[in-house]
Amino acid sequence: MNGETKVGLFVLVGSVLLGTAVFLLGNFSFKSYYPINAEFSDVAGLPEKAAVKLSGVEVGKVSEIYLKGDKVVVRMDILEGVRVYRGARFVVGSTSMIGSKFLQIDQGLPSLGIIAAGSTVRGEDTIPLDRAVTRAVASLESLIGDIRGQGKTAESLQAILDNLRDITANVNDLVANGQPHAQNMMASLDSITAKLDSIVAKIDRGDGVAGALVSDPKMKENVNAAITNLRDASASVKDVLGRVNGFRTYLKWDYKYEPQASSSKNDFGIKIYPRDGRYYYIGASNMTNTKDISKGVDYDVKNTVDAQLGWEVSAFDLYAGVLHGSGGAGLRWKPFNNSVWDRLSLLAEASEFSRNRSIKGRFFNSPRYDAGLDVTLNKNIHAGVRVDDIAEVKRVDYTTRIIFEDKDIAYLFGLISFGSAGTKGRSSSK
């Protein structure tokens, strides 16, 4: 092989390698695409070559982003054969709080026709994370100021508390007057029980007058049975009286804001602890006015019911029952329990296991899985972020929670429990 042949082979191999590199690193593909342009006021850090997803399925990529006047134009290349209908929403999405950005298309209506190649559509702006956090903090400060001040929220909460206090006024008086007597009674019951044990011991040994009086075995058996019943009754009364002070109740309000749907929802409920480590929760979730016009597609079912039974063990809070109007279960975990970072907790929920239906033109057939992060600011206020419906639409919510203890309602439940136990006791004695 002469020198010219070697040089020719070298040039040929180099050209092939160069062409392959350009093909792999460049914007080349054997697939056919057609363009659609979307105008935004802010693309929230969307990069070029980001994925374009239609109802969660990747159907193209972002080929170019440039400024046009006061607008940002995003040029998309959509796979040939993929139809995007008019009325579709174009919004910047994110795989997580700090994950990669992509362009999400929520499908429109077939009856409106297809968006033609080269058309320019209007994109819906998404609030960037830093701006959303700033707004959330500002809203939280405003809410706290409203509660402390004389705003509408403060007036509404005050009206609710006034009504609750009116309802439980007599209960408070009864508990206030009866609690010292109940405590004295419990101390007396302890003393009586100790004395009864001493009497039984003396009878068993045959000591003193009591032993002599019951020297007859039958008499001794009857007396022992009577004293045992009295001792059991004292223990039962002591247990029932303890229930009056054993209840703890908390009123809870959750506020959720979803940037992609530009909508907010509220959860209200009451959490009842009959004893430590065990609680019941009942309330309403996703509360909103169904007549309000949503700026975006919101897949959550509105105005549903929550009813759960929960257990708290160390750093774990496990609950199950009705979540968002459907059967499910959840877990809260403090990974840094009993440390300086114990204000941080993680959330995981699963519900709607048999979901098989269409919501707002999109078909759902996977269970709903939610995950979130929660930070305790103080004993009454929490803030966090959660990702809802991870298996389907992956919607990010920013959350604020206000929770406070109401001892008036706790006393009321305690007295109801006391009355219920008393009724059962009377019924069984007849």
Buried (B, 14 or more C-beta within 10 A) or exposed (E): EEEEEEEEEEEEEEEEEEEEEEEEEEEEEEEEBBBBBBBBEBBBBBEEEBBBBBBBEEBBBBBBBEEEEEBBBBBBBBBEEBEBBBBBBBBBBBEEEEEEBBBBBBBBEEEEEEBEEEBBBEBBBBBBBEEBBEBBEEBBEEBBEBBEEEBEBBEEBEEEBEEBEEEBEEBBEBBEEBBEEBEEBBEEBEEEBEEBEEBBEBBEEEEEEBBEEBEEEEEBEEBBEEBEEEBEEBEEBBEBBBBBBBBBBBBBBBBBBBBBBBBBBEBEBBBBBBEEEEBBBBBBBBBBEEEEEEEBBBBBEBEBBBEBEBEBEEBEBBBBBBBBBBEBBBBBBBEEEEEEEEBBBBBBBBBBEEBEEEBEBBEBEEBBBBBBBBEBEEEBBBBBBBBBBBBBBBBBBBBBBBBEBBEBBBBBBBBBBBEEBEEEEEEEEE
